[in-house]
Protein backbone atom coordinates (compact mmCIF):
# COMPACT_ATOMS: atom_id res chain seq x y z
CA UNK A 1 0.00 0.00 0.00
CA UNK A 2 1.31 3.46 -0.91
CA UNK A 3 0.78 5.81 2.05
CA UNK A 4 1.67 9.49 2.49
CA UNK A 5 2.07 10.70 6.08
CA UNK A 6 1.90 14.46 6.64
CA UNK A 7 3.88 15.46 9.72
CA UNK A 8 7.04 13.90 11.17
CA UNK A 9 6.29 14.70 14.81
CA UNK A 10 5.87 12.03 17.46
CA UNK A 11 2.65 10.64 16.01
CA UNK A 12 3.80 10.77 12.39
CA UNK A 13 7.15 9.17 13.24
CA UNK A 14 5.52 6.44 15.35
CA UNK A 15 3.00 5.72 12.62
CA UNK A 16 5.75 5.47 10.01
CA UNK A 17 7.64 3.08 12.27
CA UNK A 18 4.54 0.90 12.65
CA UNK A 19 3.79 0.76 8.93
CA UNK A 20 7.21 0.65 7.30
CA UNK A 21 7.82 -2.95 8.42
CA UNK A 22 4.55 -4.14 6.89
CA UNK A 23 5.58 -3.96 3.23
CA UNK A 24 4.08 -0.50 2.76
CA UNK A 25 5.52 2.21 0.54
CA UNK A 26 5.78 5.14 2.99
CA UNK A 27 6.45 8.79 2.16
CA UNK A 28 6.64 11.41 4.92
CA UNK A 29 6.21 15.16 4.36
CA UNK A 30 7.40 17.73 6.88
CA UNK A 31 8.78 21.27 6.95
CA UNK A 32 11.64 20.20 9.24
CA UNK A 33 14.61 18.72 7.41
CA UNK A 34 16.09 17.58 10.74
CA UNK A 35 13.02 15.45 11.57
CA UNK A 36 12.98 13.97 8.09
CA UNK A 37 16.67 13.13 8.20
CA UNK A 38 16.22 11.41 11.57
CA UNK A 39 13.41 9.29 10.11
CA UNK A 40 15.36 8.39 7.00
CA UNK A 41 18.37 7.37 9.10
CA UNK A 42 16.19 4.86 10.98
CA UNK A 43 13.74 3.51 8.41
CA UNK A 44 13.48 2.52 4.76
CA UNK A 45 11.09 5.23 3.60
CA UNK A 46 10.95 8.31 1.38
CA UNK A 47 10.82 11.89 2.68
CA UNK A 48 9.76 15.16 1.08
CA UNK A 49 10.68 18.52 2.57
CA UNK A 50 7.96 21.12 2.22
CA UNK A 51 4.50 22.30 3.21
CA UNK A 52 1.91 19.55 3.67
CA UNK A 53 -0.83 21.82 2.30
CA UNK A 54 1.01 22.72 -0.90
CA UNK A 55 -0.18 20.97 -4.10
CA UNK A 56 3.36 20.85 -5.52
CA UNK A 57 4.66 19.12 -2.37
CA UNK A 58 1.87 16.53 -2.50
CA UNK A 59 2.58 15.94 -6.18
CA UNK A 60 6.28 15.43 -5.45
CA UNK A 61 5.31 12.90 -2.77
CA UNK A 62 3.37 10.91 -5.35
CA UNK A 63 -0.18 11.74 -4.30
CA UNK A 64 -1.53 11.01 -7.78
CA UNK A 65 -1.10 7.24 -7.31
CA UNK A 66 -1.29 6.95 -3.50
CA UNK A 67 -3.75 4.68 -1.71
CA UNK A 68 -3.99 6.73 1.47
CA UNK A 69 -3.09 10.11 2.96
CA UNK A 70 -2.77 10.52 6.73
CA UNK A 71 -2.56 14.12 7.95
CA UNK A 72 -1.11 14.38 11.47
CA UNK A 73 0.63 17.76 11.43
CA UNK A 74 0.22 20.04 14.46
CA UNK A 75 -2.21 22.25 12.53
CA UNK A 76 -5.87 21.28 12.12
CA UNK A 77 -6.16 23.72 9.25
CA UNK A 78 -3.22 22.22 7.37
CA UNK A 79 -4.61 18.70 7.89
CA UNK A 80 -8.03 19.70 6.55
CA UNK A 81 -6.66 21.57 3.53
CA UNK A 82 -4.28 18.74 2.67
CA UNK A 83 -7.14 16.22 2.65
CA UNK A 84 -9.19 18.56 0.46
CA UNK A 85 -6.29 18.86 -2.02
CA UNK A 86 -5.73 15.09 -1.97
CA UNK A 87 -9.39 14.59 -2.92
CA UNK A 88 -9.81 17.42 -5.45
CA UNK A 89 -6.47 17.31 -7.27
CA UNK A 90 -5.21 13.77 -6.82
CA UNK A 91 -8.27 11.61 -6.13
CA UNK A 92 -6.61 9.83 -3.19
CA UNK A 93 -9.04 7.05 -2.17
CA UNK A 94 -8.67 7.29 1.63
CA UNK A 95 -7.96 10.37 3.72
CA UNK A 96 -7.46 10.48 7.50
CA UNK A 97 -6.90 13.62 9.56
CA UNK A 98 -6.03 14.32 13.18
CA UNK A 99 -8.23 17.15 14.44
CA UNK A 100 -7.72 18.70 17.87
CA UNK A 101 -10.24 21.55 17.87
CA UNK A 102 -13.27 20.44 19.86
CA UNK A 103 -15.40 23.04 18.09
CA UNK A 104 -14.66 21.22 14.84
CA UNK A 105 -14.85 17.68 16.24
CA UNK A 106 -18.33 18.26 17.68
CA UNK A 107 -19.52 19.14 14.15
CA UNK A 108 -17.83 16.15 12.51
CA UNK A 109 -20.96 14.82 10.79
CA UNK A 110 -21.75 18.16 9.19
CA UNK A 111 -18.22 19.06 8.15
CA UNK A 112 -16.53 15.89 6.99
CA UNK A 113 -18.25 14.49 3.94
CA UNK A 114 -17.91 14.79 0.17
CA UNK A 115 -20.15 17.87 0.12
CA UNK A 116 -17.93 19.78 2.56
CA UNK A 117 -14.46 18.51 3.58
CA UNK A 118 -13.84 15.02 2.11
CA UNK A 119 -12.13 13.38 5.08
CA UNK A 120 -12.94 9.70 5.56
CA UNK A 121 -11.86 9.34 9.19
CA UNK A 122 -11.23 11.96 11.88
CA UNK A 123 -8.93 11.17 14.81
CA UNK A 124 -9.52 13.34 17.91
CA UNK A 125 -6.68 12.63 20.39
CA UNK A 126 -8.19 14.49 23.35
CA UNK A 127 -11.45 12.52 23.12
CA UNK A 128 -9.53 9.24 22.79
CA UNK A 129 -7.49 10.03 25.91
CA UNK A 130 -10.59 11.05 27.90
CA UNK A 131 -12.39 7.84 26.95
CA UNK A 132 -9.34 5.76 27.88
CA UNK A 133 -8.95 7.39 31.31
CA UNK A 134 -12.63 6.75 32.03
CA UNK A 135 -12.11 3.06 31.20
CA UNK A 136 -9.21 2.88 33.65
CA UNK A 137 -11.28 4.60 36.34
CA UNK A 138 -14.05 2.06 35.80
CA UNK A 139 -11.53 -0.75 36.43
CA UNK A 140 -9.49 0.23 39.53
CA UNK A 141 -6.15 -1.57 39.57
CA UNK A 142 -5.93 -2.09 35.79
CA UNK A 143 -2.80 -0.90 33.96
CA UNK A 144 -4.41 -1.01 30.52
CA UNK A 145 -7.91 -1.70 29.23
CA UNK A 146 -9.05 -2.49 25.69
CA UNK A 147 -12.70 -3.03 24.74
CA UNK A 148 -13.84 -5.08 21.76
CA UNK A 149 -17.10 -5.97 20.01
CA UNK A 150 -19.04 -2.93 21.26
CA UNK A 151 -17.91 -3.49 24.84
CA UNK A 152 -18.79 -7.19 25.06
CA UNK A 153 -15.17 -8.30 25.55
CA UNK A 154 -12.38 -6.73 27.55
CA UNK A 155 -8.63 -7.22 27.46
CA UNK A 156 -7.10 -6.02 30.71
CA UNK A 157 -3.50 -5.74 31.91
CA UNK A 158 -2.93 -6.07 35.65
CA UNK A 159 0.09 -6.35 37.89
CA UNK A 160 0.01 -9.54 39.97
CA UNK A 161 0.49 -8.89 43.69
CA UNK A 162 0.62 -11.01 46.80
CA UNK A 163 -2.95 -11.22 48.00
CA UNK A 164 -4.30 -12.37 44.64
CA UNK A 165 -5.45 -15.97 44.97
CA UNK A 166 -3.76 -17.05 41.73
CA UNK A 167 -0.35 -15.63 42.65
CA UNK A 168 1.97 -18.53 43.42
CA UNK A 169 -0.33 -20.97 41.63
CA UNK A 170 -0.51 -22.40 38.12
CA UNK A 171 -2.80 -20.82 35.53
CA UNK A 172 -4.84 -24.02 35.46
CA UNK A 173 -6.05 -23.14 38.98
CA UNK A 174 -8.06 -20.24 37.53
CA UNK A 175 -10.75 -22.63 36.30
CA UNK A 176 -10.81 -24.37 39.67
CA UNK A 177 -11.27 -21.08 41.51
CA UNK A 178 -13.96 -19.81 39.11
CA UNK A 179 -15.63 -22.79 37.39
CA UNK A 180 -18.50 -20.67 36.05
CA UNK A 181 -16.36 -17.92 34.52
CA UNK A 182 -14.45 -18.40 31.28
CA UNK A 183 -11.31 -16.36 30.67
CA UNK A 184 -8.01 -16.69 28.87
CA UNK A 185 -4.61 -15.32 29.78
CA UNK A 186 -3.28 -13.90 26.52
CA UNK A 187 0.22 -12.97 27.65
CA UNK A 188 2.47 -12.66 30.67
CA UNK A 189 5.38 -10.25 30.89
CA UNK A 190 7.94 -11.02 33.59
CA UNK A 191 10.74 -8.53 34.17
CA UNK A 192 9.96 -7.03 30.76
CA UNK A 193 10.11 -10.31 28.81
CA UNK A 194 7.14 -12.18 27.34
CA UNK A 195 6.33 -15.64 28.70
CA UNK A 196 4.06 -17.98 26.82
CA UNK A 197 1.08 -18.73 29.09
CA UNK A 198 0.45 -22.41 29.65
CA UNK A 199 -1.66 -24.29 32.18
CA UNK A 200 1.46 -25.12 34.17
CA UNK A 201 2.75 -21.52 34.23
CA UNK A 202 3.08 -20.22 37.79
CA UNK A 203 1.93 -16.64 38.29
CA UNK A 204 4.56 -14.68 40.22
CA UNK A 205 4.23 -11.40 42.07
CA UNK A 206 5.01 -8.42 39.81
CA UNK A 207 4.05 -10.32 36.64
CA UNK A 208 2.17 -8.16 34.15
CA UNK A 209 -0.76 -10.31 33.09
CA UNK A 210 -3.00 -9.67 30.06
CA UNK A 211 -6.29 -11.54 30.21
CA UNK A 212 -9.40 -11.61 28.02
CA UNK A 213 -12.92 -12.25 29.26
CA UNK A 214 -16.49 -11.11 28.85
CA UNK A 215 -16.72 -7.56 30.19
CA UNK A 216 -18.98 -8.46 33.11
CA UNK A 217 -16.30 -10.84 34.47
CA UNK A 218 -13.33 -8.46 34.40
CA UNK A 219 -13.45 -7.53 38.08
CA UNK A 220 -13.75 -11.16 39.17
CA UNK A 221 -10.67 -12.15 37.15
CA UNK A 222 -8.73 -9.16 38.47
CA UNK A 223 -9.35 -10.43 42.01
CA UNK A 224 -7.33 -13.53 41.11
CA UNK A 225 -4.24 -11.40 40.40
CA UNK A 226 -4.43 -8.83 43.19
CA UNK A 227 -6.47 -7.71 46.13
CA UNK A 228 -9.31 -5.75 44.59
CA UNK A 229 -9.06 -2.00 44.93
CA UNK A 230 -12.00 0.05 46.09
CA UNK A 231 -13.66 2.21 43.43
CA UNK A 232 -12.26 5.72 43.06
CA UNK A 233 -14.64 8.22 44.66
CA UNK A 234 -12.53 11.25 45.59
CA UNK A 235 -10.79 12.46 42.43
CA UNK A 236 -8.52 15.44 41.84
CA UNK A 237 -7.80 16.59 38.27
CA UNK A 238 -4.94 18.92 37.32
CA UNK A 239 -5.41 20.80 34.06
CA UNK A 240 -8.54 22.52 32.79
CA UNK A 241 -8.14 21.93 29.07
CA UNK A 242 -10.56 19.81 27.07
CA UNK A 243 -9.43 16.54 28.71
CA UNK A 244 -9.69 17.90 32.25
CA UNK A 245 -13.06 19.51 31.59
CA UNK A 246 -14.41 16.40 29.88
CA UNK A 247 -13.27 14.12 32.69
CA UNK A 248 -14.77 16.37 35.35
CA UNK A 249 -18.08 16.58 33.51
CA UNK A 250 -18.29 12.79 33.18
CA UNK A 251 -17.19 12.04 36.74
CA UNK A 252 -18.86 14.75 38.84
CA UNK A 253 -22.30 13.12 38.98
CA UNK A 254 -21.16 10.08 40.95
CA UNK A 255 -17.86 11.23 42.46
CA UNK A 256 -16.39 14.02 44.53
CA UNK A 257 -14.30 15.92 41.99
CA UNK A 258 -11.81 18.77 42.44
CA UNK A 259 -10.03 20.46 39.54
CA UNK A 260 -6.92 22.65 39.67
CA UNK A 261 -6.29 25.10 36.82
CA UNK A 262 -3.51 27.70 36.98
CA UNK A 263 -5.10 30.17 34.54
CA UNK A 264 -7.55 32.45 36.38
CA UNK A 265 -9.79 33.19 33.39
CA UNK A 266 -10.06 29.51 32.46
CA UNK A 267 -10.74 28.46 36.05
CA UNK A 268 -13.59 30.98 36.29
CA UNK A 269 -15.00 29.65 33.03
CA UNK A 270 -14.81 26.07 34.32
CA UNK A 271 -16.61 27.05 37.51
CA UNK A 272 -19.56 28.14 35.40
CA UNK A 273 -19.46 25.17 33.03
CA UNK A 274 -19.21 22.41 35.66
CA UNK A 275 -22.10 21.70 38.01
CA UNK A 276 -20.64 19.67 40.89
CA UNK A 277 -16.89 20.09 40.50
CA UNK A 278 -14.93 22.31 42.88
CA UNK A 279 -12.53 24.39 40.75
CA UNK A 280 -9.38 25.99 42.14
CA UNK A 281 -7.03 28.47 40.51
CA UNK A 282 -3.55 27.55 41.63
CA UNK A 283 -0.32 25.62 41.19
CA UNK A 284 -0.68 21.85 41.55
CA UNK A 285 2.96 21.58 42.64
CA UNK A 286 2.26 23.81 45.67
CA UNK A 287 2.30 21.52 48.74
CA UNK A 288 0.28 24.04 50.75
CA UNK A 289 -2.57 23.96 48.24
CA UNK A 290 -2.57 20.16 48.16
CA UNK A 291 -2.49 19.98 51.95
CA UNK A 292 -5.38 22.46 52.25
CA UNK A 293 -7.42 20.30 49.88
CA UNK A 294 -6.72 17.13 51.89
CA UNK A 295 -4.60 15.38 49.30
CA UNK A 296 -4.19 12.42 51.65
CA UNK A 297 -7.90 11.66 51.19
CA UNK A 298 -7.76 11.65 47.39
CA UNK A 299 -8.33 8.24 45.77
CA UNK A 300 -7.10 9.27 42.33
CA UNK A 301 -4.89 12.20 41.28
CA UNK A 302 -4.95 12.81 37.50
CA UNK A 303 -2.60 15.27 35.78
CA UNK A 304 -3.57 16.23 32.22
CA UNK A 305 -1.84 19.55 31.47
CA UNK A 306 0.22 20.09 28.29
CA UNK A 307 3.50 20.06 30.24
CA UNK A 308 5.04 16.64 30.91
CA UNK A 309 7.40 17.87 33.61
CA UNK A 310 4.61 19.66 35.49
CA UNK A 311 2.40 16.56 35.27
CA UNK A 312 5.13 14.27 36.57
CA UNK A 313 6.33 16.51 39.41
CA UNK A 314 2.87 17.36 40.73
CA UNK A 315 1.86 13.67 40.62
CA UNK A 316 5.01 12.67 42.50
CA UNK A 317 4.30 15.32 45.12
CA UNK A 318 0.68 14.20 45.46
CA UNK A 319 1.74 10.59 45.85
CA UNK A 320 4.30 11.48 48.50
CA UNK A 321 1.68 13.50 50.38
CA UNK A 322 -0.72 10.55 50.52
CA UNK A 323 -2.79 10.35 47.32
CA UNK A 324 -3.80 6.73 46.84
CA UNK A 325 -3.26 6.48 43.05
CA UNK A 326 -1.87 8.69 40.30
CA UNK A 327 -2.46 8.85 36.53
CA UNK A 328 -0.14 11.03 34.48
CA UNK A 329 -0.56 12.25 30.91
CA UNK A 330 2.86 12.15 29.21
CA UNK A 331 3.60 13.26 25.66
CA UNK A 332 7.23 12.13 25.40
CA UNK A 333 7.63 8.38 25.01
CA UNK A 334 11.03 8.45 26.77
CA UNK A 335 9.32 9.83 29.88
CA UNK A 336 6.67 7.09 29.75
CA UNK A 337 9.37 4.42 29.98
CA UNK A 338 10.99 6.23 32.92
CA UNK A 339 7.99 6.73 35.18
CA UNK A 340 5.48 3.97 34.31
CA UNK A 341 5.08 1.56 37.19
CA UNK A 342 7.42 3.46 39.51
CA UNK A 343 6.15 5.90 42.14
CA UNK A 344 3.62 7.01 39.53
CA UNK A 345 1.03 4.32 39.00
CA UNK A 346 -0.19 4.79 35.42
CA UNK A 347 1.38 6.77 32.58
CA UNK A 348 -1.00 7.67 29.74
CA UNK A 349 0.37 8.34 26.27
CA UNK A 350 -1.84 10.33 23.88
CA UNK A 351 0.43 9.16 21.06
CA UNK A 352 -0.38 5.50 21.73
CA UNK A 353 -4.10 6.25 21.83
CA UNK A 354 -3.83 8.12 18.52
CA UNK A 355 -1.72 5.40 16.89
CA UNK A 356 -4.23 2.73 17.94
CA UNK A 357 -7.08 4.67 16.30
CA UNK A 358 -5.05 5.31 13.14
CA UNK A 359 -3.98 1.69 12.74
CA UNK A 360 -7.60 0.57 12.87
CA UNK A 361 -8.22 2.50 9.63
CA UNK A 362 -4.88 1.78 7.98
CA UNK A 363 -4.55 -1.98 8.18
CA UNK A 364 -5.58 -4.05 5.15
CA UNK A 365 -7.76 -6.79 6.64
CA UNK A 366 -11.27 -6.34 8.03
CA UNK A 367 -10.12 -4.86 11.34
CA UNK A 368 -12.62 -3.36 13.76
CA UNK A 369 -10.22 -2.33 16.51
CA UNK A 370 -6.46 -2.10 17.01
CA UNK A 371 -4.89 -1.33 20.38
CA UNK A 372 -1.21 -0.51 20.67
CA UNK A 373 0.03 -1.90 23.99
CA UNK A 374 3.20 -1.85 26.10
CA UNK A 375 4.50 1.41 24.58
CA UNK A 376 3.80 0.14 21.07
CA UNK A 377 5.64 -3.19 21.28
CA UNK A 378 2.52 -5.38 21.40
CA UNK A 379 -0.93 -5.17 19.82
CA UNK A 380 -4.42 -6.44 20.46
CA UNK A 381 -6.76 -6.58 17.49
CA UNK A 382 -10.34 -7.42 16.61
CA UNK A 383 -10.55 -8.90 13.14
CA UNK A 384 -13.54 -10.30 11.26
CA UNK A 385 -13.32 -13.71 9.61
CA UNK A 386 -14.73 -13.46 6.07
CA UNK A 387 -15.42 -16.00 3.35
CA UNK A 388 -16.08 -19.71 3.76
CA UNK A 389 -14.09 -22.92 4.08
CA UNK A 390 -13.14 -22.80 0.39
CA UNK A 391 -11.92 -19.19 0.32
CA UNK A 392 -10.60 -18.66 3.86
CA UNK A 393 -7.67 -20.16 5.74
CA UNK A 394 -9.48 -19.71 9.07
CA UNK A 395 -13.22 -20.23 8.50
CA UNK A 396 -14.19 -23.81 9.32
CA UNK A 397 -10.89 -24.43 11.12
CA UNK A 398 -10.31 -25.27 14.78
CA UNK A 399 -8.28 -22.60 16.57
CA UNK A 400 -5.71 -25.15 17.67
CA UNK A 401 -4.92 -25.96 14.02
CA UNK A 402 -4.38 -22.38 12.84
CA UNK A 403 -0.80 -21.49 11.91
CA UNK A 404 -0.41 -18.39 14.06
CA UNK A 405 2.83 -16.37 14.13
CA UNK A 406 5.14 -16.74 17.16
CA UNK A 407 3.83 -15.08 20.33
CA UNK A 408 0.30 -14.70 18.92
CA UNK A 409 -2.74 -15.99 20.80
CA UNK A 410 -6.46 -15.89 20.18
CA UNK A 411 -8.33 -14.84 23.29
CA UNK A 412 -11.99 -14.81 22.31
CA UNK A 413 -14.53 -14.96 19.50
CA UNK A 414 -17.68 -12.87 19.40
CA UNK A 415 -20.41 -14.55 17.38
CA UNK A 416 -23.50 -12.39 17.04
CA UNK A 417 -24.17 -11.49 20.69
CA UNK A 418 -22.33 -14.47 22.19
CA UNK A 419 -18.83 -14.27 23.68
CA UNK A 420 -16.80 -17.46 23.22
CA UNK A 421 -13.51 -17.64 25.10
CA UNK A 422 -11.02 -19.33 22.79
CA UNK A 423 -10.20 -23.03 23.13
CA UNK A 424 -8.24 -25.25 20.75
CA UNK A 425 -11.39 -27.04 19.61
CA UNK A 426 -13.36 -23.84 18.91
CA UNK A 427 -14.25 -23.67 15.19
CA UNK A 428 -14.16 -20.30 13.42
CA UNK A 429 -17.30 -19.37 11.51
CA UNK A 430 -17.81 -16.72 8.86
CA UNK A 431 -18.41 -13.22 10.29
CA UNK A 432 -16.92 -14.16 13.67
CA UNK A 433 -15.11 -11.30 15.41
CA UNK A 434 -11.78 -12.79 16.53
CA UNK A 435 -9.79 -11.12 19.32
CA UNK A 436 -6.02 -11.67 19.08
CA UNK A 437 -3.03 -10.60 21.15
CA UNK A 438 0.37 -10.18 19.49
CA UNK A 439 3.41 -10.05 21.74
CA UNK A 440 5.37 -8.70 18.77
CA UNK A 441 3.51 -6.38 16.41
CA UNK A 442 5.88 -7.19 13.52
CA UNK A 443 3.71 -10.22 12.77
CA UNK A 444 0.57 -8.17 12.08
CA UNK A 445 0.98 -8.56 8.30
CA UNK A 446 1.02 -12.35 8.74
CA UNK A 447 -2.28 -12.14 10.63
CA UNK A 448 -3.78 -9.96 7.90
CA UNK A 449 -2.78 -12.47 5.22
CA UNK A 450 -4.14 -15.35 7.28
CA UNK A 451 -7.57 -13.73 7.63
CA UNK A 452 -7.92 -12.29 4.14
CA UNK A 453 -10.17 -14.53 2.01
CA UNK A 454 -9.05 -15.34 -1.50
CA UNK A 455 -11.06 -16.66 -4.43
CA UNK A 456 -8.04 -18.82 -5.30
CA UNK A 457 -7.69 -20.49 -1.91
CA UNK A 458 -8.93 -24.09 -1.84
RAVEN-V866497 format. One record per backbone hydrogen bond with DSSP energy under -0.5 kcal/mol. CO is the residue of the C=O (numbers start at 1). NH is the residue of the N-H. Records with the same first field share a line. If there is no record, write none. Layout:
CO->NH ; NH
This chain:
1->3 ; 25
2->67 ; 68
3->5 ; 27
4->6 ; 70
5->7 ; 29
6->72
9->13
10->14
11->15
12->16
13->17
14->18
15->19
16->20
17->21
19->22 ; 24
20->23
24->26
25->3
26->46
27->5
28->48
29->7
30->50
31->33
32->36
33->37
34->38
35->39
36->40
37->41
38->42
39->42 ; 43
43->45
46->28
48->30 ; 50
51->54
53->55
54->58
55->59
56->60
57->61
58->63
59->62
62->65
63->66
66->93
67->94
68->4
69->71 ; 96
70->6 ; 72
71->98
74->76
75->79
76->80
77->81
78->82
79->83
80->84
81->85
82->86
83->87
84->88
85->89 ; 90
86->92
87->91
94->69
95->120 ; 121
96->71
97->99 ; 123
101->105
102->106
104->107
105->108
107->111
108->112
111->113 ; 117
113->116
116->118
117->119
118->120
121->97
122->124
123->99 ; 125
124->128
125->129
126->130
127->131
128->132
129->133
130->134
131->135
132->136
133->137
134->138
135->139
136->139
139->142
141->159
144->157
146->155
148->152 ; 153
149->152
152->215
153->148
154->156 ; 213
155->146
156->211
157->143 ; 144
158->160 ; 209
160->206
161->164
164->163 ; 167
166->169
169->203
170->173
171->174
172->175 ; 176
173->177
174->178
178->181
182->214
184->186 ; 212
187->210
188->190 ; 195
189->191 ; 208
190->193
193->190
195->188 ; 197
198->201
199->172
201->171
203->168
204->207
207->160 ; 209
208->189
209->158 ; 211
210->186 ; 187
211->156
212->184
213->154
214->217
215->218
217->221
218->222
219->223
221->224 ; 225
222->225 ; 226
223->165
224->166 ; 167
225->161
233->235 ; 256
234->299 ; 300
235->258
236->302
237->239 ; 260
238->304
241->245
242->246
243->247
244->248
245->249
246->250
247->251
248->252
251->254 ; 255
255->257
256->235
257->278
258->237
259->261 ; 280
260->239
261->282
262->264
263->267
264->268
265->269
266->270
267->271
268->272
269->273
270->274
276->257
277->279
278->259
280->261 ; 282
282->284
283->286
285->287
286->290
287->291
288->292
289->293
290->295
291->294
294->297
295->298
298->324
299->325
300->236 ; 302
301->327
302->238 ; 304
303->329
306->308
307->311
308->312
309->313
310->314
311->315
312->316
313->317
314->318
315->319
316->320
317->321
318->323
319->322
325->301
326->346
327->303
328->330 ; 348
332->335 ; 336
333->337
334->338
335->339
336->340
339->342 ; 344
344->341 ; 342
346->328
347->349
348->330 ; 350
349->353
350->354
351->355
352->356
353->357
354->358
355->359
356->360
357->361
358->361 ; 362
359->363
365->367
366->384
369->382
371->373 ; 380
373->377 ; 378
374->377
377->441
378->373
379->438
380->371
381->383 ; 436
382->368 ; 369
383->434
384->386
385->431
388->391 ; 392
391->454
394->397
397->428
398->401
399->402
402->404
405->408
407->439
409->411 ; 437
411->422
412->435
413->415 ; 420
414->416 ; 433
415->418
418->415 ; 420
419->421
420->413
423->426
424->400
426->399
428->396
429->432
432->385 ; 434
433->414
434->383 ; 436
435->411 ; 412
436->381
437->409 ; 439
438->379
440->443
441->444
443->447
444->448
445->449
446->450
447->451
448->452
450->393
451->386 ; 453
454->457
